[in-house]
Amino acid sequence: WRLFHRGARVGPLWVGPPWEDPPPDLIPVVVDPGRAFGTGAHPTTRLCLELLAELPRGSLVDIGCGSGVIAIAAVRLGFAPVTGVDVDPQAVQVARQNAAANGVDLAVQAVDARTGGLPETDVAVANIALDSVEELGGVLRARHAVTSGYLVSEQPMLDGDRIRERRERDGWAADLYERR
């Protein structure tokens, strides 16, 4: 299984497992591909990270943070404060462990984001299933939203937001929304 998990360059970042050495010219995000979803290799994760790398820095919430890869990368890119939320207590534990292993300041909480309880932030990221992304439209309190976890043929509708950019890779899509 170690042969399957390989590091990847995503803009200024290198996202990879702890048994590989990151290139010295890239910002490392080391994630152990263990018990929670998210190694950084999936096209949706990479698309989200590409969009994040181009946004103005500010506060950020990673909704459905899984292993914490996007939230950790956000801290490494200069976003602060960064919060990760997930409905799965195991994912919360893994995200905390990965944040500690990366030496980043990351708040991680068990929250069902669809019912509210999200902090007001500059950026919200949701790399989750299409139906869950659409349910967030009424509870997001962010200037920008980066969403993914769905196919190119799918287009989520977020109340009160307009799409600013769409990126695609290997049949997957990610969208950048801006609050109207």
Summary of the structure (lengths in Angstrom):
residues: 180
radius of gyration: 14.8
end to end distance: 44.8
largest distance: 45.0
contacts: 630
relative contact order: 0.16
helix: 26%
strand: 32%
